[in-house]
Amino acid sequence: MIHLRLRVPADLREQVTELLCDDETVTNVAVHEGAFRKPEGDLVLADVARENASGVIGSLRDLGLHHQGSITVEDLSTVLSDDATRAEKAAPGAPDDGVVWVAIEDRLRAESRLSWAFVAFLTLATLIAGAGRILDQPILIVGAMVVGPEFTPMAAICFALARPRPHMVPRALATLAVGFVMALGLATLCWAVGYHGFGLFTPEEASTGPQTDFIIRPDIWSFLVALVAGSAGVLSLTTSKSGPLVGVFISVTTVPAIGTLAVALASGLWSEVGGCLAQLGVNVLGIVVAGVTTLWVQKLVWRRVARRGLRHGVRAGVGG
């Protein structure tokens, strides 16, 4: 279930309440007149089946509530109620497959902003990946995958192209580009100090590693893995079924390439630079193609679900 907390101006109260009460997928509707003081307004609470949340939120936005009031969306993990169960059964589709588009868009907007935390995590992931290449240790590559935050701006680009939301693309691209450049620069500086100043590794150690050579040798498998990773990552954002570590599979095609590139630049291994850049480019392309395609498919499926819901008297929709 999805919980809605609404600030409703007095002149819209009856329309909003009627909309919620008439929808079979909505339950636990409560109205508190004059509850808000800044800005003033009425508090309306309601729970809606996840798979129809986008339709209900879309109807509220059609009333202009997001301009004249506010719509707060919360994901509820547990609701013990026969009425809630009936509301879920009335909604078209399956709860785990429900996509709350407005919540995804808001999350991607917030998490794709360039910040010092983003750069710090990406730099640390790049350093870990570089160490994994030098030591030829896949376990360190996995560690870099866990730390890397770079999938979120790529997901924002996918979302912006699929919905479409073109105004989201420039900021997401800037976050990704600036983050990669800063992480690469800082990691290269660290490895240069370690290589030239302390002799932490040799050119042979930096360029030889049968277990990590895939990073500098992109092939058809690189693209196929990127396609699967992009689809898995998008599904992890849009559904409630997948686990929290799907990002591990996403970073396998991006952070290791940047980490290896930093090592190559620091130690003068110019022959590996092209391979790293090609690996990065091929896999970013694959992730974006798969992410956009997955979102398009989900959008088309939920449009069909919405039409089926309307035939049964349920106000379903794919949302704004």
C-alpha positions, 0 to 999 in steps of 0.5 A, a space after each residue: 500500500 501507498 500512503 498519501 498525506 495531502 494538504 488540500 485548500 478548502 475549495 478543493 476539499 470536497 472534490 479530493 475527498 469524493 475522488 478518494 472515496 469513490 475509488 475502490 483501490 483507496 481506503 482509510 480516508 481521513 479528513 482533518 479540516 484546518 489542520 495545516 497552519 503554514 500554509 493553511 489547508 485541510 489534512 487529508 490522509 488515505 491509503 491506496 493500492 500500490 499498483 493504482 497509486 500512479 492513477 490516483 496521484 495523476 487524478 489529484 494532479 489533474 485537480 491542480 493539488 500539487 500547485 494549490 496544496 501538496 501531495 506527500 507519498 510514503 511507501 507502507 511495508 505492512 498494513 493489517 486491514 481487511 479493507 486494505 486487502 479488498 482495495 489491493 484486490 480491486 486494483 489491476 495488476 500485481 502489487 509487486 509490479 506496481 510502478 509509482 512513477 512520480 515517486 521514482 521521478 522525485 527520487 531520481 531528481 534528488 539522487 542525481 544531483 552532483 554533491 561532494 558525497 557523490 564524488 567522494 563515494 565515486 572516488 573511493 570506488 575508483 581507488 578500490 577498483 584500481 587496487 583490484 586491478 593492480 592486485 588482480 583481485 576480483 573481490 576488490 572489484 566487487 567492493 568497488 561495485 558496492 561503493 560506486 553511486 554512478 548508476 543513479 544519474 544513468 537511471 535518471 537519463 533513462 527515465 528522462 528519455 523514456 517518460 520523457 522528461 528532457 529537462 532532467 538530462 542535462 543535470 544527470 549528464 553533468 553529474 555523471 561527467 563531472 563525477 567521473 572526471 573528478 574521481 579519475 583525477 583524484 584517483 590518478 593523483 593518488 596512484 601517481 604518488 604511490 607509483 612514483 613516490 613510494 613504488 607501491 606497484 610495478 608496471 607489470 603488476 598494473 598491466 597484468 592480471 588474468 582475472 581482471 583483463 576483461 576490464 581492458 578488453 571490451 567485447 560483445 559480452 561487455 555489451 550483453 552484460 551492460 544490457 542485463 545490468 541496465 534492465 536489472 537496475 531499472 527494475 530495482 528502482 521501479 518495483 518493490 520486488 528486488 533486493 537492495 544490492 542490485 547496484 552491485 551488478 550495475 557498477 561491474 561495467 563502469 567503476 572498474 574501467 575508471 579505476 583501471 584507467 586511473 592506474 594506467 594514467 598514473 603509471 604511463 600504461 598508454 596502451 590500456 587507456 583506449 581499452 578502458 575508455 572503450 569499455 566504459 563507453 560500450 557499457 554506459 551505452 548498453 545500460 542506457 539502451 536497456 534502461 530506456 527499453 525497460 521503462 518503455 515496456 513498463 509504461 506500455 504494460 501499465 497503460 494496458 493495465 490501466 485500460 483494463 482497470 477502467 473497463 472494471 470501473 477502477 481509475 487506473 493510470 500510468 501517472 504523470 
